[in-house]
Amino acid sequence: MTWILGFLLFALFTRNKQRRRKLLITTITLLFVFGNGFLINELFLAWEIPATPIAELRQPYDVAIVLTGITSIDQQPRDRVYFEKGADRIMHALQLYKMGKVHHILISGGSGNLVGSKESESEELAEVLKMCGVPETDITIENKSRNTRENAVFSAEVLQRQFRNQSYLLITSAFHMRRSKGCFEQAKLPVTVFSTDFYGKPRKFTPDRLILPSEGALGKWYVLWHEVLGYLVYKAMGYA
């Protein structure tokens, strides 16, 4: 999006007519490509780890590991939980617990802020689970982690101490699952993945998806680019 705005501004202010024409053509082309809903949807379908039908979870898992990053921790007043995109992570964990597919829920994630709120997101989500009827004895929080690698490292410490050699179900957003799974494997913690919160939708060969630019598609490009880059950096550093 920044590149597109840059080309557009350059085209508006340049005095060279030929250069302006080329820049405008480039801007329109970029808008068509990066605003194309069908293209970004196909990329997400290729990148995201697919959903697992609940019926395929043959045996109950001892622990569901839920990664945070789904609430606005600094929103005021602090008398409620402000969910953002990704709430399926905790809601699907709750559903699996209620269905008897998992016996215990570990919520992993601190505030993620270097300054500001001292209350962790995992503590907030634990309160949500308790309000939904999950006993406190079936909830564990890990509230030190600030990123995906620390999610894995600190969760492994908790699980090795309290739930050693048991079965673990990792729950996070589908676009985030590749990096998350890699981090947990590097932490020597064998997990089964359960993706939630999908950007990739069923294919639709409709004019609005195939031709018309969409501001939503532009935002999804940032999400995908940020996650793929993060995955590659983690790979290079040996974290995933």
N, C-alpha and C positions, 0 to 999 in steps of 0.2 A: 504494500500500500504506500509506503514511504517513497519507493522508487517511482510509482505512478504519479504521485503528487509532485515529485521533483521534476519529472519530465514535463508535466502540465505547466508548472510555474515557469520553467525555462522557456517553453514554447510561447507563453504569454508575454514574456519580457524581452525575448530576443528580437532584434531588428532585422535579422537575416530571414527573408521570406522562405527560402528553400530549407533552411534549418528548421524554421517553425513548422513547415509542412511535414518534414520527416519526424519531428518530435511529436506532433499531433497524431500521426499515423502510428507511431510507436506506443503512445499512450492508449489509443483506442484498442490496439492489439493486445496490450497487457491487460486492459480492463476486460476484454473478451475472454482471455485465457484464465486469469486469476479470479474473475467473477463468474466463471462457468460452474454451475452447481453440479453438473454431471461429472465433470473431470475430478473435482475435489472429492466427490462422493466415491468415485472409483478408487482413488488413492487411499482413502480411509478404509474402504473395504479390503484393500490389499494389505494395509498396515496393521489394522486392529486384529487382536486375537478374538475369534468368533465366540458367540455365546454358547454356553453349555446347557442343554436342556436339563431341568431339574431332575427329570426322571432318570437321567443317566448317572446321577450321583447314587450309585448302588448302595454304598455303605455310609453310615453317618461319619462325619469327620469330627475328631476330638476338638479341634480349634479352628475357627475362622479368623483369619488375619485381615482386618479392614484398615486400609490406608486412608489417612485424612487428606484434607485439602478441598473440602466441600462446603465450608461455612465461612462467613465473614466475621472473623474473630474480634474486629475492632468496632463493629457497628454498635451504635447506641440507641436506646438504653440497653444495658446488659441484663435484661430480665427475660430473655428468650433466646432461642437459637435461630440464626439467620442462614438458611440453607442457600447455597448457590448451585450451579450445575454440578452434577456428580452425586447428588443425594441418593441415587440408586445404590451407591456403595453400602451405606449403612442400612437402607431400607431392604435391600435384597438379603443382607446378612440377617436382619431381623426375620424376614420371611423364612429363610432356611432354618433358623433356630426354632421358629414356631412349628415348622413342618418336621422337626426332629432330624434334620439333615446335618446339623452341627450342634455340638454340646456346649461349647464355650466360645466367647467372642473376645478376641484381643484387638483393641483399637490402638493403632500406632500413629503418633504424630504430636509434636509440640505446637507452639503457637506459630512457628515459622518466621517470627519477626525478631530482628536483632534488638529492636526497642519497641516499647508500647506494651500491649497486653501481656500480662504474666500468666493468664489462664490459658490452658492448652485446649486445643480443639478436641483431643481425645477425651478430656474431662467433660466437655459439653456434650459430646455424642454419647458418652456413658449415661449421662442424665436422661437423654432422649430414650435410650433403651430401657432404663428403669421405669420411666413414665409409661412405656409400652408393655410393661409387665415382665421384663427380664430380671430375674433375681440378681442382686449385686454379686453374689457368689459365682455367677456365671459370666462375669465381665472382668476383664483385666485391661488396664491402660498402660501404655508406654508413652510417656510424655516428654521425652528428651530429644527426639529426632527432629531435624529441621529439613531433611531432604530424603530422597528415595534410598540412597545408600545407608543413611543412618536408620531409616525405617527397618531395613534388613538386619543391620548389625545389632541394634538395640533390641529388636524383636527376637532375634536368635538368642540373645542373652537371657531374656525373660523365659522363652520357651524351653531352653536347655535347663533352666533352673526349676521351672514349675511343671512343664509338660514334655519331658524328655522322651524321645523315641515314640512320639504319637503321630497321628495323621493331621496334616495342616492344609487348609483351603485358603488360598490367597485371593482376596477380593479387592479389586480396584477398577478404575475406568479402562475400557478396552484399548484406548489409544496409549495408555500408560503401562499396559501390562508387559510388553516386551522388556522394557527397562527394569520394571519391578521384579519380574521373574528372574532376570539375569542377576540382579543384586542379591536376591535370596539364595540363588544357587551358589554365588560366590561366597556367601556367608555360611555355606555348608548346611543349608536348611532345605530339605526336599519338600516342595509344595505342589499341590494341584491348583491350577488356575481357574478362576471363575470371573469372567469379564462382565462388567456392567457399563452403563452410561455410554452408549454408542453414538459416535458422530456419523458413521457409515449407515445409510438407510437402504432398504430394498430398492433395487434399480427401477427407475421410471423413465421411459423413453417419451417424455412429454416436451412440448416446445419450451415451456418455462425452465425446465431442467437442462435441456440441450442447448438452447440458444440465448435466452435472456440473461444478462448479467445479474448477479445478486450480491448485495452487500454482505449477506450472511456467508457466502462463499469466501469473500475476502478475509473475513475474520477466521474462518476455519483454516485457511492457508497458514496463518500465523501459528495456530495451535499445532498443526502438523509439523511445520518447519522447526518450531521450538522443541518439540518432543524428539524428532528424528536427530536433530543436532545434539540434544542432551544424551540420547542413546549412544551416538557415536563417540562423544566425549567420554562417557562412562566406559565404553568398550576400550578406548585408547588408554584409559587410566587403570584398567583392570578391575573396575567396580562391577561390571555386568558381563 
